[in-house]
Amino acid sequence: MTPMTALLAFAAWTLLLVALVLAYRSVRILSGTPADAWTRGKPSIDPGFVVRLTHAHLNCLENLPIFAVIVLVAGAQDKLPVIGALAAWVFYARVVQSCVHLVGVNPLLVTVRGTFWIIQIVLFAVMFARLFG
């Protein structure tokens, strides 16, 4: 997987997560839930899985810009080979983190999820170091 493909896959994964939230909420709206039921500041009316799905999507949004900057700058500087396979591992770690997030929130799962997030952060740091080096 090339860095550009990994970036595109990360964005697609982020889109898939929000599309699932959209599908759930669309069904709810069509079955009578007011469209403003999800206004920020209101308590969640969603089941736990959908709350976790929403949070997994938000976690992707927090890290996608960082990943995009790294990959796009590497591309602009003709340094994509420098970050090579690391970019693919960022995507793989993101998918595992999201999937674990969807399973639940007990202490073990949160630890596993956090571990995969740390892996991504370390990979970002290594890619930055390689680009600056």
Protein Blocks (a to p, Z undefined) as FASTA:
>chain_A
ZZklmmmmmmmmmmmmmmmmmmmmmmmmmnopafklmgghiacfbdfklmmmmmmmmmmm
mmmmmmmmmmmmmmmnopmmmnmmmmmmmmmmmmmmmmmmmnpmcfklmmmmmmmmmmmm
mmmmmmmmmmmZZ
